[in-house]
C-alpha cells in the first residue's frame, strides 16, 4: 500500500472516530491539548498521532 493510500485510510478512520466521539475536526496534536478530551480519548489520539507520523510523514521509510 502506498503512502497516499495509508493517508486516505487514516483520514477516514480519524474522521469516523471524531464523529463517534462527538469531537470537533481538529488535528490529533491540537485535540490532545483540549480540556474536554478524556483520558481514554487522549490515549487513542496519542496512538493515532504516532501511527500518522510513522506512515504519512515517512518515518517508516527512514528506518533501515
C-alpha positions in Angstrom: 0.0 0.0 0.0 1.4 3.4 -0.9 1.8 6.3 1.5 -1.1 8.1 -0.1 -3.4 5.0 0.4 -2.3 4.9 4.1 -3.0 8.6 4.4 -6.5 8.2 2.9 -7.4 5.2 5.2 -6.1 7.0 8.3 -8.0 10.2 7.4 -11.2 8.1 7.0 -10.6 6.3 10.3 -9.9 9.6 12.1 -13.0 11.3 10.8 -15.2 8.4 11.8 -13.7 8.2 15.2 -14.1 12.0 15.8 -17.8 11.7 14.8 -18.3 8.8 17.1 -16.8 10.7 20.0 -18.6 13.9 19.3 -15.3 15.8 18.9 -14.6 18.7 16.6 -12.5 18.3 13.4 -9.0 19.2 14.7 -5.6 17.6 14.4 -4.8 15.0 16.9 -2.0 17.0 18.5 -4.3 20.0 18.9 -7.1 17.9 20.4 -4.7 16.5 23.0 -4.4 20.0 24.4 -8.1 20.5 24.9 -9.5 20.1 28.4 -12.7 18.3 27.3 -10.7 15.3 25.9 -11.0 12.5 28.4 -8.2 10.1 29.3 -9.3 7.3 27.0 -9.7 9.7 24.1 -6.3 11.2 24.8 -4.7 7.7 24.8 -6.3 6.9 21.4 -5.3 10.3 20.0 -1.7 9.8 21.1 -1.5 6.4 19.4 -3.2 7.7 16.3 -0.7 10.5 16.1 2.3 8.1 16.3 0.8 5.9 13.5 0.1 9.0 11.4 3.7 10.2 11.9 5.0 6.7 11.1 3.1 6.2 7.8 2.2 9.6 6.5 5.2 11.7 7.5 7.5 8.9 6.2 9.4 7.8 9.3 8.8 4.2 8.2 11.0 4.9 5.2 13.8 6.4 7.3 14.3 3.3 9.4 16.7 0.7 8.0 
